[in-house]
Amino acid sequence: MSETRIFHDHEVDLAYKAKRWSGRLVVYGLLLFWTLICLFPIYWTITTSFKTAPDVMQGNMVPFVDYEPSWRGWRSLGLSPDTIFAESTVRKEFLKRFTNSTITALGASGLAVILGSMAAYGLSRFSYRFGFMRNPDISFFFLSQLILPPVVLALPFLVLYRELDLLDTRIGLILLYTLTVMPIVIWIMRDQFASIPVELEEAALVDGMSVWGAFFTIVLPIALPGMVAAFILSLVLTWNEYFFAALLTSTDAKTLPVMVASQTGSQGINWWSMAALSTAAILPLVIIGIALERFIIKGMAAGAVK
């Protein structure tokens, strides 16, 4: 009887393990399938930058199997091995647009994180009242700015920037991008600060620290992963912004998205040039995302646990 029970328990254990492993295989299979779907546009962009016109039109996908890779797309930007050390007007233009995108994205993201974090900290720690509006109403007001279509702001900002002489300037884009991404920063950082116990700051104040001392010593190190996550998200949004960059700039302050969209001519779209330019444009974001992955995960998860 005892041996029969042991054998039965062994069968149950094997069935449980088989069910668990089959469940894992399904989950990992779905995750792998979704990963391939998400990475396919990047793969298509990179491979297209090494194609010629017939390869693009025929839809050839696998290098060295469907087609022989060519440097045509990168040569059109002056970034191929045979042109990288030669004089290239297009490469200078690309570097100028790359510099504009870097300065505007970093400047706007940094300013949005600083101002947005201060606003989020105030909303999570103090009670405000502006007429009928309380803290939840103020928070929703900031978040509701994301609902507003950019085209609605086109004419007002065009007139305002013309009067302030901010058209075709980096500072103009930085100020505008700061306003557009600040609601997202406030939304993320409000939950971050709310997840930090107030008792930690109260203990620091009892020990003789000032309000600012408690903030920089206690609160800021804990909320840093969330700030990094907000910064990365803001950086991605400002780096890829096209509408206002095309509307408010003409020559000096144009960014990479505007340059990518301009890869068209009388003969159609230069897919290889556009793909090479897009690859060069997304590469910095990929590197930053990989380098700061742990901060992004911590920042996104911290606000969900209180």
N, C-alpha and C positions, 0 to 999 in steps of 0.2 A: 504493500500500500504506500509505503514511504517512497519507494523507488518510482512508483507511478506518479506520485505528486511531484517529485523532483523533475521527472521527465516533462510533466505538464508545465511546470514553472519555466523550464528551459525553453519549451516551445513558445510560451507566452513572451518570454524575454526576447527570443529571436524575432517573433512577429512585431514586437514593439520597436526593436532596432531597425527592422526592415521598413516599417512605416515611417519612422523618423528620418531614415536616410532617403527614402523616396520623396518625402516632403522637402527635404533639403535640396535634392536634385531639381525638383520643380521650381523652387524659389530661386536657386542659383541659375537655372536655365532661363527663367524669365528675366532675371537681372542681367545676364549676359546678352540676351536678345535686346533688351532696352539699351544697354551700353553700346551695342553695335549700331542701333538706330541713331543714338545721340552723336556718335563719333563719325557716322557716315558723311555728313556734310563737310566736316573738317578733312576727311580723307579725300572726298571728291574735289575740294578746293585745292589741296596740296598737289594731287595728281594732275589736275587740270593745268596747273602752272607749268608742267613739264610736257604738255601736249602741243601738237600743231593743229591747224584748223581742221584737216580731215579727221584726226583722232577725236576732236571735240564733237564734230557733227555726227560721227559714226557711233558715239557713245562708248568708246573703248575705255575700260576701267582698270585693268590690271597691267602695271608697267612690266616691260620685258616679256609679256605674254601676248597682250592684245596690241601693244604698240611699243615703239622704241622711244624712251624719254628724250626730250629736247630741252635746251636752255632758252627757248625762244621767249617765253613769258618773262623770265628773269633778265634776259638780254634787253628787252624793251624798257626795263627800269634801270639799266646800267648796273645790275647786281649779279650778273653771271661771272663765272671765273675768268673769261676772256675780256671782260669790260670793267671789272671791279676796280682796277688800278688805272684806268684811262679816264680822261675827262668826259663827263656826261652831264648834260643839262637836265635830263629827266631825273637822274639820281639826286642832283642838287635840289630839284623841286620836291622829290620824295622826302629827303631829309628835312627840308623846311617844313613840310606838312606834318611829318612825324614829330618834329620839335614842337610845333603848335599844339598838336594833340596831347603830347606829354605834359606841356606846361599847363594847358587849360584843364586837363583831366585831374592832374595831381593837385593843382591849386584849388579847383572847385571842390574836389573830394575832401581835401584836408580842411578847408574852411567850413564845409558842410558838417563834417564830423565834430569840429570844435564847437560851432554854434549850436548844432543839433543836439549834441551831448549836454550842453549847458541847459538848453530848454527842456530836454527829457529829464534831467536830474531835478530841475525845479518842479516839473509836473508830477514826479514820483515822490517827492519829499514834502512839498508845501501845498497848501490849499489856496486857490486863486478864485477870484470872483470878478467878472467883468459884465455888469448888467445881469442878464439871465444866464450867462455862461459860467459853468464850473469847469473843473479839471477835465472830466470826460468830454464835455462839449468842446473845450479848447483842443484836446487831443484829436477829436474827430475833425475839427476845422482844419488842422494841419494835414491830416490824412486825406481829407476830401479834395485837397488841391491836386491830387493825382488823377482825379476824375476829369478835370478840365482839359479839353483837347488843346494841344499846342497851337493849332491853327487859329484858335480864338484869340491868342495872345500875339499873333503875328503883327497885325497892324499897330496895336498900342506900343509894342516894344520897338518896332521899326521907327515910329515917330519919336518916341522917347530917346532912343539911342542917337537919332539924327540930331536932336536938340542938345544932347549931352556930349556930342562928338565921340561916341563910343562905337560907331560902326566900323567894322573891319579891324577890331582891336582884340587882343587876347584878354585884357582886363574885362571887356564887355562880356565875352563868353564865360569867363570865370564867374562873374557876378550872376549871370543868368543861370548857369548850370548849378551854382550853389543853391539858388532858389528852387530849382526843379527837383533836386535830390534830397534836400533837407527834410521834407516830410517822411521819407523812408528812414533816414537816420533817426529822427525823433521816434518813429514807430518802433524801431529795433531797440534803441537805447532806453526807452521808457521801461520796457519789460526787463531789460538788463538791470537797471538800477532798482526796479521794484523787487527783483529776486534777491537783492542783497539785504540782509537783516539790518534794520535801523539800529538795533542794539549795539552793533559794532561801532558805529559812529558815536553813539551816546557814551560808550565805554571810553573811546578816545577823548571825547570832550571832558569827561570826568578826570582823566589822567592829565589834563592841562593843555591838550591840543586845541588849536583854533579850528573854526569851521573849515577853512581852506586846508589846514594841515591834515585834518581827518579825511578830507576828500582826496588829497593827493597821496596820502600814506595808506589809507584803508580802502576807499571805494575804487579809486582809479586802477590799482593793480588787479582787482577782482573783475572789473568791467572791461579790462583791456582786450580780451578776446572778442567781446561783442563790438568794441570800437573798430577792431581790425576787420571784422566781418562787414560792418557797415561801410567802412572805407573801401573794401574790395568791391562791394556791390555798387557803391557810388562811382567808383573808378570805371567799372564795366559800362554803366549807363552813360556816363559823360564821354567816355572814349568812343562809344558807338553812336553818339547823337549826331543826326544828320540835318534835321529840319532847320533848326535855328542857325547851325553853322553855315548852311547854304543861303539862308535868308539874310543874315547879318554880316557876312563877310564877302569879300570880293577877290582880294589878292594877297594881302599881307597875313591875315589870320586864318586862312582856310585850313581845314583839318583833313585828316586821312579819309574819313567817310565821304567827304565831298570829292576828293581825288579819285576814290574808288568808283563813285557813281559817274565820273566824267570819262570813263574808259569806253566811250562809244564814238563812233564816227559815221561817215557816210556809207561805209561798207557794212555797218552793223556793230555788234558788240565784240570787242577784243577780249574774248574769254580768257585766254592765256595770260594777258597782261592784268586783267582784273583779278584772276585767281592768284597770281604772284603777289600783287599788291595786297590782296586780302590776307594771304598767308603771312606776309611781313607785318600786317597790322594786328593780327590776332596773336602772333607769337609772344609779344610782351605780356599779354593777359594770361596766356597759358603758363608762362614761366612764373609769374606772380602767384597764380592760383595754386600751382604745385608747391611753391616755396612756403606759402602761408596756409596750406590746407588745414593743418591742425588748429590754427586760430579760427578759421572759418567754421569748422565743425563745432568747436567749443562755443563760439559766439552764438551760433544758431540754436544750440541745444541748451545753453545756460538759462535762457529766459523761460524755458518750458518747465524747469524744475525749481520749485520753491520750497 
